[in-house]
Amino acid sequence: MKSETTKSFITGGGEMGELIRRKDWSKTAIGDPENWPQSLKITINILLNSKFPMFLWWGPDLLCFYNDAYRPSLGKEGKHPFILGMEAHKAWPEIWHIIKPLIDHVLTTGEATWSENQLVPIYRNNRIEDVYWTFSYSSVNDELSNSVGVFVTCYETTQQVQNLKAFKEREDQLSFIIDAAELGTWDLNPVTNRFTGNARLKSWFGLAQDAEIELPLALNNIIESDRQRVIDAIQHTLQFSSGGNYDIEYTIRNPATQQERIVLAKGKALFDQNHKAYRFSGTLQDITQQVKAIKNLKESEQKFRFLADSLPQFVWTSTPQGSLNYYNQSVVKYSGLKPEEFKEDKWFEMVHSNDREENIRKWREAISTGQDFLFEHRFRRYDGTYRWHLSRATPQRDTHGNIQMWVGTSTDIEDQKSFSTQLEKEVESQIKEQKRLNAILKKSEERYHLMVEEVQDYAIFSLSRNGIVENWNKGAEKIKGYTAPEIIGKSFSAFYPPQDKASGLPEKLLQEAISTGRVAHEGWRIRKDGSPFWANVVITAIHNESGEVIGFSKVTHDLTEKKQAEDRRKADALVLKQKNKELERINTELQSFAYVASHDLQEPLRKIQTFSGRLLEKETENLSAAGIDYLGRMRNAVRRMQTLIEDLLAYSRTNSVEKVFEKISINEVVNEIKEDFKEIISETKAVIEVEVLCEVKAIPFQFKQLLTNLIGNSLKFLNPEIPPKIQIQSRIITATGKENVALLANQKYCHISITDNGIGFENEYSERIFEMFQRLHGKSEYKGTGIGLAIVKKIVDNHHGFITANGIPNQGATFDIYIPAEQL
């Protein structure tokens, strides 16, 4: 009961008043409220009952008080309400270095401070936020005039600062638009007759890039036939009766280059209250290429402007009682009313119905008070349309001060009104758009923070300028093992191995980010449990408006599995290198075998062939029929063995021959092969049709061997019932991905097709036939070693190409070869 009584001086104050009344102050440095000094009680009552954001630091410990108006500035999940009664340096650790000097100044000197749009980041909404403030610190004195506290009045200006930034950006965008539209801009001072222009306009006129230039200097560069017309137009525009509009097309000539260009000048003269032009500015557009179209449009605009400019000002007078007794012809022409209708005061019918009642009230008020009449209203024109006018009327008095008459004018302000209305709409639209963008930005920021917090594959967090962790997402907790409370406020160097800490790597990375704006690094890092992981780290510097680094964002990706895979790849590469050396050794042995096959193996065969031949020639009568048969078989076996060795050597040479590519005419190669098979072609009455053959880069010897083997097979595996027919076609194609072989997309290939009408084969053997020693027929039916197509396949491989085979039994076979048109 005593507590409630002693706090009775704390009245009202909403939520904060209730919190102050309920708090047990006996546990604080200022003790029970009944013992509080009167100056503190008065100050708290002022604070609590004010609708303006206020804050108070009281006593040596600077205990915190604030009101409901200040409460929203603390945000959600921030400092409210626990900083109530807390010591200042504990309540505001993140900005203590900013506010402490201000507090000391007030307490020491007694002088108030003033800060406008000051950036003071505070912890609120569960994070450090950049907040701008306009605030004043002032001294609170006790009964002895000693400074015992600091009274703060403040309001947050973050939104206003952001709006100013947005305005500056729009201003920059306008400048960019003018430049992108390739317009010349100018600004004439009618008083000094000097004008300024942008670089493009001065370049067109061939003028120096001085700040200001005399107008005649520019006019001299207008062609003579247009010059006087432009001068007259400018003078006309500078007359108030013109309405200030400037719109003219003329030709300028650059005196240095003599280049002529037709330009469209549009401008606006502004007049002061004395109808004197004080500024004349506009744009210049190069319309040389569009002059015909613009000319028609200009003529139409000139007619419209002539009509608008010919409307003079209304002039009228009235009796002291307010009845019109004079009006000029412009009023009649504009309204379409008859003269007698004005005498009957029907001129009020000209006024728009929405403006009429207020018009009559103000006119009668002016008549009764003798004060000037000033009113904006809409007048109906004779065609029924309404235009805004500004009407002024002044009483004319005699020497005794009595009103003799009223003299009035009505000026057409439709254009200005429309412009003003449009400007208001645009401002309103911009404000709405800004609010919409701010809402979107706020949602985007909330989504961003939610996204960052929920990402688990990346550790994403921010650091202070000194490398102190300021926030922490789930990915960081997953990768590094620390929870947010465990790591926030500690140095990020905790993640580095001892040797990296000793070498100063964390500090070097921050320094490089400051210097370059961004640094990336890969290396070992340490989790909370001490286990290492391979990390890819990107640190990006965060700058304020002044370009100063205020902190860093840090993204870490655990690449331990990738690192392990890379290590395995290097180990596999080492194994592959050893395998390649082994392959080189085997190739060397293969070359040795080829030498042996070509010399040591064939020499005994040649002797067997020679001596068996001599036996058949000279000892036939001494041999039995069986002996002669055996010798014949032996000679056939020797010939087959020689053929096999020659084919093996040919296959071996496809690897050992130096691969020198030359431009080859396929047509010429086919003609050479036809000459080689001339006797067989004649005997079998074969027909070889060659169609549109192209050139290809190939190894001459191997390419001829390839076609020889394929054409030879077509002549060998012929259908005995019909004359053999071989069709050879070739053309350059570009791979589309639709071919039945794995061609490189967009690569050009020479496609060679060889088709015959021979015995063919089952398609199930279309790949097997390219293997070594594969035969689909017995030796007694068709001669051969089963190596020919293996050689063909090897040669195609040497040319980085592809070969496919398709057959139909007893109908024939087709071989399709794809060789790159250009070899690397």
HUURNOR-V5138 format. One record per residue. RES is the residue in three letters. PHI is phi in degrees with one decimal (* if undefined). D_LAST is the distance of its C-alpha to the last C-alpha in Angstrom with 2 decimals. Layout:
BEGIN
RES|PHI|D_LAST / RES|PHI|D_LAST
END
This chain:
BEGIN
MET|*|99.58 / LYS|-65.8|99.75 / SER|-61.7|96.00 / GLU|-66.2|96.11 / THR|-69.1|99.04 / THR|-68.2|97.49 / LYS|-97.9|94.32 / SER|-65.6|96.25 / PHE|-70.4|95.33 / ILE|-87.8|91.69 / THR|-109.7|91.96 / GLY|62.0|89.34 / GLY|89.2|85.77 / GLY|61.4|84.15 / GLU|-61.4|81.81 / MET|-68.7|81.86 / GLY|-61.7|85.65 / GLU|-65.5|85.93 / LEU|-64.1|83.53 / ILE|-66.8|85.54 / ARG|-66.6|88.84 / ARG|-85.5|87.60 / LYS|-70.3|85.98 / ASP|-84.5|87.98 / TRP|-80.6|88.18 / SER|-64.7|90.50 / LYS|-88.3|87.50 / THR|-105.6|86.07 / ALA|-66.8|87.10 / ILE|-92.2|89.12 / GLY|71.0|91.18 / ASP|-63.2|93.17 / PRO|-56.9|93.15 / GLU|-66.6|96.94 / ASN|-99.5|96.58 / TRP|-68.6|93.85 / PRO|-66.5|94.87 / GLN|-62.1|95.84 / SER|-64.2|92.99 / LEU|-69.1|90.45 / LYS|-61.1|92.20 / ILE|-64.9|92.30 / THR|-62.8|88.67 / ILE|-65.6|87.52 / ASN|-63.4|89.62 / ILE|-61.4|88.09 / LEU|-61.8|84.58 / LEU|-68.6|85.12 / ASN|-96.8|86.78 / SER|-97.7|84.25 / LYS|-87.9|81.58 / PHE|-96.8|79.43 / PRO|-58.1|77.02 / MET|-138.7|78.90 / PHE|-142.9|78.50 / LEU|-136.2|80.94 / TRP|-110.7|80.63 / TRP|-125.1|84.06 / GLY|79.5|85.68 / PRO|-60.9|84.42 / ASP|-87.1|81.82 / LEU|53.9|80.70 / LEU|-68.4|81.10 / CYS|-93.2|79.18 / PHE|-133.7|80.80 / TYR|-157.4|79.22 / ASN|-107.3|80.21 / ASP|-62.1|78.92 / ALA|-66.3|77.32 / TYR|-82.1|75.19 / ARG|-49.9|74.32 / PRO|-60.5|71.28 / SER|-68.6|69.52 / LEU|-82.9|69.24 / GLY|67.9|67.07 / LYS|-105.8|66.79 / GLU|51.8|66.32 / GLY|-122.1|67.08 / LYS|-97.2|70.19 / HIS|-80.3|72.84 / PRO|-103.6|75.51 / PHE|-72.1|75.42 / ILE|-80.6|75.38 / LEU|-60.2|78.86 / GLY|80.7|81.13 / MET|-85.1|78.19 / GLU|-65.6|77.96 / ALA|-59.2|75.62 / HIS|-68.5|73.27 / LYS|-83.7|72.77 / ALA|-75.9|72.35 / TRP|-125.7|69.85 / PRO|-65.1|67.81 / GLU|-71.6|64.57 / ILE|-123.9|66.25 / TRP|-58.5|69.05 / HIS|-68.1|67.48 / ILE|-89.4|67.69 / ILE|-86.4|71.13 / LYS|-58.1|73.02 / PRO|-61.3|73.35 / LEU|-66.8|74.60 / ILE|-61.9|77.14 / ASP|-60.8|78.35 / HIS|-61.6|78.75 / VAL|-64.9|80.92 / LEU|-69.3|83.04 / THR|-82.7|83.51 / THR|-99.5|84.18 / GLY|78.5|85.31 / GLU|-87.0|83.07 / ALA|-78.0|80.95 / THR|-111.8|77.17 / TRP|-143.1|75.05 / SER|-130.7|71.31 / GLU|-121.4|69.51 / ASN|51.3|66.20 / GLN|-87.0|65.65 / LEU|-78.0|62.71 / VAL|-133.2|64.28 / PRO|-65.7|62.00 / ILE|-132.4|64.06 / TYR|-87.1|63.57 / ARG|-156.3|64.15 / ASN|53.0|62.66 / ASN|69.1|61.46 / ARG|-164.2|59.22 / ILE|-79.9|59.38 / GLU|-117.8|59.32 / ASP|-77.4|59.14 / VAL|-126.1|62.51 / TYR|-103.3|64.06 / TRP|-135.8|67.84 / THR|-115.9|70.65 / PHE|-151.3|73.51 / SER|-137.6|76.61 / TYR|-102.0|78.18 / SER|-137.8|81.94 / SER|-79.8|84.63 / VAL|-108.4|87.09 / ASN|-103.5|90.39 / ASP|-86.6|93.16 / GLU|-65.4|96.89 / LEU|-102.6|96.96 / SER|67.2|94.08 / ASN|-90.4|91.74 / SER|-73.0|88.05 / VAL|-121.2|87.62 / GLY|-166.7|84.56 / VAL|-123.5|81.70 / PHE|-99.5|81.73 / VAL|-116.0|78.37 / THR|-111.5|78.00 / CYS|-157.7|74.45 / TYR|-151.5|72.21 / GLU|-78.8|68.51 / THR|-119.2|66.49 / THR|-54.9|62.99 / GLN|-64.5|62.77 / GLN|-62.3|64.05 / VAL|-62.7|61.55 / GLN|-64.0|58.69 / ASN|-63.8|60.10 / LEU|-63.5|60.20 / LYS|-62.2|56.55 / ALA|-62.6|55.72 / PHE|-62.7|57.83 / LYS|-62.5|55.96 / GLU|-63.5|52.64 / ARG|-66.4|54.02 / GLU|-63.5|55.20 / ASP|-64.2|51.74 / GLN|-64.2|50.34 / LEU|-62.1|52.91 / SER|-62.1|51.82 / PHE|-65.5|48.19 / ILE|-63.1|49.24 / ILE|-60.7|51.14 / ASP|-69.2|48.19 / ALA|-65.7|45.76 / ALA|-78.4|48.22 / GLU|57.4|48.10 / LEU|-102.8|51.89 / GLY|-90.2|54.10 / THR|-122.4|56.97 / TRP|-145.0|60.32 / ASP|-146.0|63.61 / LEU|-106.3|66.82 / ASN|-95.2|69.97 / PRO|-61.8|72.77 / VAL|-75.4|75.23 / THR|-93.1|73.32 / ASN|61.0|71.45 / ARG|-116.3|68.25 / PHE|-137.6|65.03 / THR|-117.9|61.71 / GLY|-147.8|58.38 / ASN|-75.8|54.82 / ALA|-61.0|52.21 / ARG|-64.8|50.93 / LEU|-62.4|54.46 / LYS|-64.9|55.22 / SER|-64.6|51.97 / TRP|-60.7|52.95 / PHE|-80.7|56.42 / GLY|71.4|55.16 / LEU|-99.5|57.33 / ALA|-68.9|57.07 / GLN|-83.4|55.86 / ASP|-78.6|59.37 / ALA|-64.9|60.84 / GLU|-130.2|63.59 / ILE|-138.1|64.17 / GLU|-65.2|67.28 / LEU|-58.0|67.22 / PRO|-58.9|68.27 / LEU|-62.4|65.25 / ALA|-75.1|62.99 / LEU|-63.2|65.31 / ASN|-64.3|65.05 / ASN|-94.2|61.38 / ILE|-90.4|62.37 / ILE|-59.3|62.81 / GLU|-57.6|66.45 / SER|-68.6|67.00 / ASP|-104.3|66.01 / ARG|-59.7|67.34 / GLN|-64.1|70.97 / ARG|-63.9|69.98 / VAL|-67.5|67.83 / ILE|-60.4|70.68 / ASP|-62.3|73.13 / ALA|-63.9|70.84 / ILE|-65.1|70.52 / GLN|-61.9|74.28 / HIS|-62.9|74.91 / THR|-61.1|72.59 / LEU|-77.7|74.43 / GLN|-87.6|77.66 / PHE|-58.7|78.51 / SER|-64.6|79.56 / SER|-75.2|76.01 / GLY|85.3|74.85 / GLY|81.9|72.33 / ASN|-87.4|69.55 / TYR|-130.7|67.33 / ASP|-151.9|64.98 / ILE|-150.4|64.24 / GLU|-115.3|61.58 / TYR|-156.1|61.37 / THR|-114.1|59.17 / ILE|-114.2|58.25 / ARG|-128.9|57.02 / ASN|-74.1|55.08 / PRO|-64.4|57.07 / ALA|-81.0|54.13 / THR|-102.0|51.54 / GLN|63.1|54.08 / GLN|-74.2|51.92 / GLU|-103.9|54.09 / ARG|-144.7|53.51 / ILE|-87.1|55.77 / VAL|-125.3|56.46 / LEU|-112.2|58.33 / ALA|-102.7|60.55 / LYS|-128.6|61.96 / GLY|-154.6|64.30 / LYS|-147.3|67.35 / ALA|-95.6|70.41 / LEU|-108.7|72.24 / PHE|-119.4|76.00 / ASP|-85.7|78.43 / GLN|-68.5|81.79 / ASN|-94.8|83.35 / HIS|64.0|80.89 / LYS|-101.2|79.28 / ALA|-70.8|75.52 / TYR|-116.5|74.05 / ARG|-157.8|70.32 / PHE|-142.7|68.17 / SER|-138.2|64.44 / GLY|177.3|61.67 / THR|-127.9|58.22 / LEU|-127.2|56.72 / GLN|-117.8|54.03 / ASP|-76.7|52.10 / ILE|-119.6|52.82 / THR|-54.3|52.04 / GLN|-81.1|49.77 / GLN|-113.1|52.11 / VAL|-60.4|55.43 / LYS|-64.8|56.68 / ALA|-65.7|56.28 / ILE|-66.9|57.65 / LYS|-59.6|60.54 / ASN|-61.7|61.86 / LEU|-65.1|61.54 / LYS|-64.2|63.24 / GLU|-60.4|66.15 / SER|-64.9|66.68 / GLU|-66.1|66.57 / GLN|-62.6|68.97 / LYS|-63.1|71.47 / PHE|-65.2|71.30 / ARG|-67.6|71.64 / PHE|-61.3|74.52 / LEU|-63.7|76.31 / ALA|-66.1|75.68 / ASP|-71.0|76.68 / SER|-80.0|79.85 / LEU|-82.1|81.29 / PRO|-79.5|83.76 / GLN|-73.2|85.31 / PHE|-75.3|88.23 / VAL|-129.1|91.58 / TRP|-152.6|94.68 / THR|-134.3|98.01 / SER|-144.9|100.43 / THR|-72.0|103.98 / PRO|-57.2|104.74 / GLN|-84.9|104.96 / GLY|100.9|101.37 / SER|-89.5|101.97 / LEU|-65.1|99.71 / ASN|-127.2|101.73 / TYR|-154.6|99.03 / TYR|-156.0|95.43 / ASN|-85.4|93.37 / GLN|-67.3|91.91 / SER|-62.1|88.43 / VAL|-65.8|89.76 / VAL|-64.2|91.24 / LYS|-61.1|88.16 / TYR|-69.0|85.92 / SER|-83.4|88.14 / GLY|79.3|89.68 / LEU|-78.1|92.97 / LYS|-84.9|96.27 / PRO|-54.1|98.40 / GLU|-66.7|101.15 / GLU|-70.1|98.68 / PHE|-69.0|98.07 / LYS|-64.2|101.82 / GLU|-90.5|101.95 / ASP|59.0|99.26 / LYS|-78.0|96.92 / TRP|-62.8|94.21 / PHE|-62.4|93.44 / GLU|-68.1|91.97 / MET|-65.9|89.13 / VAL|-76.9|88.07 / HIS|-55.9|85.62 / SER|-58.4|87.50 / ASN|-75.4|85.55 / ASP|-101.9|86.58 / ARG|-63.5|90.11 / GLU|-60.8|92.17 / GLU|-68.3|90.73 / ASN|-60.0|91.12 / ILE|-63.2|94.81 / ARG|-61.6|95.42 / LYS|-69.1|93.90 / TRP|-64.9|95.70 / ARG|-67.2|99.05 / GLU|-64.7|98.38 / ALA|-65.1|97.79 / ILE|-62.4|101.00 / SER|-77.6|103.04 / THR|-98.9|101.70 / GLY|77.8|101.12 / GLN|-82.5|97.63 / ASP|-57.9|94.72 / PHE|-99.8|92.96 / LEU|-143.6|89.17 / PHE|-156.3|87.23 / GLU|-102.7|83.86 / HIS|-152.2|84.21 / ARG|-101.7|82.83 / PHE|-104.5|84.69 / ARG|-79.4|84.49 / ARG|-84.1|83.71 / TYR|-58.5|85.48 / ASP|-89.9|82.49 / GLY|92.1|82.76 / THR|-83.7|79.82 / TYR|-115.0|80.34 / ARG|-132.2|79.22 / TRP|-73.9|79.76 / HIS|-133.2|82.39 / LEU|-106.1|83.78 / SER|-103.5|87.56 / ARG|-126.3|89.71 / ALA|-143.7|93.51 / THR|-123.9|95.83 / PRO|-74.6|99.65 / GLN|-100.6|101.64 / ARG|-110.5|104.81 / ASP|-86.4|108.04 / THR|-65.5|109.69 / HIS|-94.1|111.13 / GLY|87.8|107.80 / ASN|-83.3|108.48 / ILE|-73.8|105.60 / GLN|-97.6|106.20 / MET|-167.9|102.99 / TRP|-115.2|99.38 / VAL|-115.4|96.56 / GLY|-132.8|93.19 / THR|-136.3|89.70 / SER|-129.3|86.87 / THR|-110.1|83.33 / ASP|-69.3|80.37 / ILE|-119.6|77.90 / GLU|-57.4|75.82 / ASP|-64.2|72.60 / GLN|-63.5|73.23 / LYS|-64.7|74.31 / SER|-61.7|71.29 / PHE|-62.5|69.08 / SER|-63.2|71.00 / THR|-62.1|70.88 / GLN|-62.8|67.19 / LEU|-63.5|66.67 / GLU|-61.6|68.72 / LYS|-63.3|66.72 / GLU|-64.9|63.46 / VAL|-62.8|64.78 / GLU|-60.9|66.01 / SER|-63.9|62.69 / GLN|-65.1|60.85 / ILE|-64.1|63.21 / LYS|-61.7|62.63 / GLU|-64.1|58.89 / GLN|-63.4|59.11 / LYS|-62.5|61.14 / ARG|-63.2|58.69 / LEU|-64.9|55.74 / ASN|-63.2|57.72 / ALA|-63.8|58.44 / ILE|-62.3|54.78 / LEU|-62.5|53.85 / LYS|-63.7|56.49 / LYS|-62.8|55.30 / SER|-62.2|51.68 / GLU|-65.4|52.78 / GLU|-63.4|54.77 / ARG|-62.4|51.87 / TYR|-62.6|49.59 / HIS|-64.3|52.06 / LEU|-62.6|52.58 / MET|-62.0|48.83 / VAL|-61.9|48.38 / GLU|-66.2|51.39 / GLU|-88.7|50.19 / VAL|-60.5|46.53 / GLN|-113.1|46.36 / ASP|-86.9|42.71 / TYR|-128.8|42.84 / ALA|-87.0|45.59 / ILE|-123.0|46.39 / PHE|-156.2|49.27 / SER|-114.3|50.48 / LEU|-122.3|51.76 / SER|-73.9|54.34 / ARG|-61.9|53.51 / ASN|-95.8|54.72 / GLY|86.2|52.54 / ILE|-88.6|55.28 / VAL|-67.0|54.27 / GLU|-109.4|55.77 / ASN|-151.1|54.68 / TRP|-157.9|53.01 / ASN|-106.6|51.28 / LYS|-65.3|51.14 / GLY|-61.7|47.57 / ALA|-64.6|48.77 / GLU|-64.1|51.66 / LYS|-66.9|49.44 / ILE|-77.2|46.85 / LYS|-99.0|49.23 / GLY|90.9|52.43 / TYR|-88.7|54.79 / THR|-84.7|56.91 / ALA|-57.6|57.39 / PRO|-60.5|60.92 / GLU|-73.6|59.75 / ILE|-115.6|57.04 / ILE|-60.7|57.86 / GLY|97.4|59.45 / LYS|-109.1|57.76 / SER|-73.5|54.98 / PHE|-70.4|51.40 / SER|-66.5|51.14 / ALA|-62.5|52.76 / PHE|-87.6|49.33 / TYR|-100.5|47.92 / PRO|-63.1|48.33 / PRO|-55.5|50.97 / GLN|-66.3|48.52 / ASP|-73.2|46.82 / LYS|-63.1|50.25 / ALA|-63.3|51.29 / SER|-81.9|48.27 / GLY|76.6|49.03 / LEU|-60.0|45.71 / PRO|-56.9|47.32 / GLU|-66.6|48.89 / LYS|-63.8|45.69 / LEU|-65.0|43.76 / LEU|-63.7|46.54 / GLN|-64.8|46.59 / GLU|-67.2|42.84 / ALA|-63.9|43.25 / ILE|-65.0|46.10 / SER|-73.3|44.07 / THR|-107.3|40.80 / GLY|93.4|42.10 / ARG|-161.1|39.94 / VAL|-139.4|38.84 / ALA|-118.6|36.77 / HIS|-154.7|37.20 / GLU|-122.5|36.55 / GLY|177.1|38.96 / TRP|-78.6|41.82 / ARG|-128.2|44.83 / ILE|-117.1|48.22 / ARG|-79.5|49.91 / LYS|-58.4|53.66 / ASP|-79.6|54.13 / GLY|90.5|52.35 / SER|-77.8|49.21 / PRO|-86.4|45.88 / PHE|-147.0|42.93 / TRP|-87.2|39.49 / ALA|-120.1|39.52 / ASN|-102.5|37.24 / VAL|-121.3|39.62 / VAL|-124.7|39.45 / ILE|-113.6|42.49 / THR|-119.2|43.06 / ALA|-74.8|45.89 / ILE|-107.3|48.44 / HIS|-111.9|50.14 / ASN|-90.5|53.40 / GLU|-62.5|54.10 / SER|-85.0|54.61 / GLY|83.3|51.18 / GLU|-85.4|52.74 / VAL|-75.3|51.17 / ILE|-114.2|53.59 / GLY|167.8|51.64 / PHE|-143.9|48.34 / SER|-104.2|46.64 / LYS|-133.7|44.97 / VAL|-120.5|42.59 / THR|-121.5|41.89 / HIS|-120.6|39.60 / ASP|-76.1|40.11 / LEU|-113.6|36.73 / THR|-58.3|38.33 / GLU|-63.6|36.62 / LYS|-63.0|33.20 / LYS|-61.5|34.02 / GLN|-63.5|35.06 / ALA|-64.9|31.92 / GLU|-65.3|29.83 / ASP|-62.4|31.96 / ARG|-63.8|31.43 / ARG|-63.4|27.65 / LYS|-64.6|27.85 / ALA|-64.5|30.12 / ASP|-63.7|27.79 / ALA|-64.7|24.91 / LEU|-65.4|27.28 / VAL|-62.5|28.10 / LEU|-62.0|24.45 / LYS|-61.4|24.01 / GLN|-66.1|27.08 / LYS|-63.4|25.83 / ASN|-63.2|22.61 / LYS|-62.9|24.95 / GLU|-63.9|27.03 / LEU|-64.7|24.09 / GLU|-62.3|23.29 / ARG|-63.6|26.98 / ILE|-66.1|26.98 / ASN|-63.1|24.07 / THR|-62.2|26.13 / GLU|-65.3|29.12 / LEU|-65.0|27.23 / GLN|-64.5|26.37 / SER|-63.0|30.08 / PHE|-64.0|31.01 / ALA|-61.1|28.93 / TYR|-64.2|30.81 / VAL|-62.3|34.08 / ALA|-64.1|33.32 / SER|-80.1|32.51 / HIS|-117.8|35.58 / ASP|-69.4|38.21 / LEU|-78.2|38.07 / GLN|-76.0|37.96 / GLU|-61.8|40.74 / PRO|-62.1|43.50 / LEU|-63.0|42.34 / ARG|-62.8|42.67 / LYS|-67.4|46.19 / ILE|-62.2|47.20 / GLN|-63.1|46.03 / THR|-67.5|47.91 / PHE|-70.1|51.18 / SER|-66.2|51.34 / GLY|-64.9|50.97 / ARG|-64.9|53.83 / LEU|-60.5|55.99 / LEU|-68.0|55.53 / GLU|-77.4|56.30 / LYS|-107.9|59.31 / GLU|-119.2|60.74 / THR|-60.7|60.63 / GLU|-69.2|64.43 / ASN|-90.0|64.68 / LEU|-104.4|62.34 / SER|-76.3|63.37 / ALA|-60.3|61.60 / ALA|-66.9|60.09 / GLY|-62.3|58.89 / ILE|-62.9|57.25 / ASP|-63.9|55.55 / TYR|-63.1|54.37 / LEU|-63.4|52.94 / GLY|-61.3|51.07 / ARG|-64.7|49.60 / MET|-62.3|48.65 / ARG|-65.6|46.82 / ASN|-63.0|44.94 / ALA|-64.1|43.94 / VAL|-62.8|42.72 / ARG|-63.0|40.59 / ARG|-64.2|39.08 / MET|-64.3|38.43 / GLN|-63.7|36.72 / THR|-61.7|34.55 / LEU|-61.8|33.67 / ILE|-63.1|32.79 / GLU|-62.9|30.65 / ASP|-66.3|28.78 / LEU|-62.5|28.39 / LEU|-64.2|27.06 / ALA|-62.7|24.59 / TYR|-63.4|23.44 / SER|-65.0|23.29 / ARG|-68.1|21.29 / THR|-64.0|18.43 / ASN|-95.9|17.77 / SER|-88.7|18.99 / VAL|-69.4|17.49 / GLU|-63.6|14.80 / LYS|-90.1|11.42 / VAL|-106.6|10.93 / PHE|-90.0|9.26 / GLU|-131.9|11.63 / LYS|-73.0|12.87 / ILE|-124.7|15.63 / SER|-87.4|18.67 / ILE|-62.0|19.58 / ASN|-59.9|23.12 / GLU|-65.4|23.47 / VAL|-62.7|22.26 / VAL|-63.0|24.80 / ASN|-62.3|27.50 / GLU|-62.1|27.07 / ILE|-66.7|27.41 / LYS|-60.8|30.44 / GLU|-66.7|31.98 / ASP|-63.7|31.47 / PHE|-98.0|33.23 / LYS|-54.6|35.80 / GLU|-66.8|38.81 / ILE|-65.8|37.89 / ILE|-61.7|37.17 / SER|-67.3|40.53 / GLU|-63.5|42.38 / THR|-89.9|41.12 / LYS|56.6|41.23 / ALA|-72.2|37.75 / VAL|-117.3|36.22 / ILE|-114.8|32.45 / GLU|-101.0|31.53 / VAL|-116.0|28.22 / GLU|-131.0|27.34 / VAL|39.6|25.02 / LEU|-85.5|22.06 / CYS|-107.6|18.77 / GLU|-96.1|16.02 / VAL|-147.4|12.75 / LYS|-86.1|9.85 / ALA|-152.1|11.08 / ILE|-85.4|12.80 / PRO|-50.4|16.10 / PHE|-62.6|18.64 / GLN|-67.5|17.33 / PHE|-64.9|16.84 / LYS|-64.7|20.39 / GLN|-60.0|21.65 / LEU|-58.9|20.40 / LEU|-68.6|22.28 / THR|-61.3|25.17 / ASN|-63.7|25.82 / LEU|-69.6|25.83 / ILE|-66.3|28.01 / GLY|-60.9|30.15 / ASN|-63.8|30.81 / SER|-63.3|31.90 / LEU|-77.1|34.30 / LYS|-80.9|35.51 / PHE|-92.7|36.18 / LEU|-90.4|38.11 / ASN|-86.7|41.09 / PRO|-65.2|44.08 / GLU|-86.3|45.98 / ILE|-135.9|43.73 / PRO|-64.0|41.71 / PRO|-67.7|38.00 / LYS|-134.4|35.74 / ILE|-120.6|31.93 / GLN|-112.8|29.93 / ILE|-119.9|26.28 / GLN|-128.3|24.56 / SER|-152.9|21.11 / ARG|-162.7|19.92 / ILE|-86.9|17.14 / ILE|-125.9|17.76 / THR|-111.7|16.84 / ALA|-59.2|17.24 / THR|-112.4|20.61 / GLY|92.0|21.21 / LYS|-92.9|24.05 / GLU|-70.2|22.33 / ASN|-87.2|23.66 / VAL|-129.6|20.32 / ALA|-84.7|18.32 / LEU|-78.3|15.64 / LEU|-74.3|13.87 / ALA|-59.6|16.19 / ASN|66.3|15.54 / GLN|-84.9|12.22 / LYS|-87.6|12.61 / TYR|-129.1|13.03 / CYS|-92.2|14.76 / HIS|-96.9|17.91 / ILE|-110.8|19.87 / SER|-120.4|23.40 / ILE|-121.1|25.84 / THR|-121.2|29.40 / ASP|-130.9|32.56 / ASN|-113.3|36.23 / GLY|-79.6|36.76 / ILE|-78.2|38.30 / GLY|67.3|35.60 / PHE|-166.5|35.64 / GLU|-75.8|36.41 / ASN|-65.3|33.57 / GLU|-65.9|34.39 / TYR|-99.2|32.69 / SER|-64.5|29.43 / GLU|-102.7|27.49 / ARG|-63.5|29.80 / ILE|-66.3|29.30 / PHE|-90.1|25.79 / GLU|-86.9|27.47 / MET|-63.9|28.65 / PHE|64.8|32.10 / GLN|-91.6|32.58 / ARG|-128.8|34.97 / LEU|-98.2|36.70 / HIS|-138.9|39.37 / GLY|-71.5|41.69 / LYS|-63.2|41.32 / SER|-72.5|44.41 / GLU|-83.1|42.95 / TYR|-137.7|39.50 / LYS|-73.3|38.21 / GLY|146.6|35.01 / THR|-107.6|33.73 / GLY|80.9|31.78 / ILE|-109.8|28.52 / GLY|-53.6|27.04 / LEU|-73.1|25.42 / ALA|-64.3|24.25 / ILE|-63.7|22.34 / VAL|-57.2|20.95 / LYS|-61.1|19.85 / LYS|-64.9|18.26 / ILE|-65.6|16.25 / VAL|-61.8|15.06 / ASP|-61.7|14.10 / ASN|-61.1|12.14 / HIS|-97.6|10.08 / HIS|58.7|9.77 / GLY|-115.4|12.54 / PHE|-137.2|16.24 / ILE|-138.9|19.49 / THR|-129.6|23.00 / ALA|-132.5|26.38 / ASN|-136.6|29.61 / GLY|-137.3|32.91 / ILE|-129.8|36.54 / PRO|-53.6|39.12 / ASN|66.2|40.67 / GLN|-121.3|38.67 / GLY|133.3|35.20 / ALA|-142.3|31.65 / THR|-131.5|28.37 / PHE|-113.2|24.87 / ASP|-108.3|22.08 / ILE|-116.2|18.46 / TYR|-121.7|15.53 / ILE|-121.8|12.10 / PRO|-52.6|9.23 / ALA|-65.4|9.97 / GLU|-124.9|6.60 / GLN|-94.0|3.82 / LEU|-77.3|0.00
END
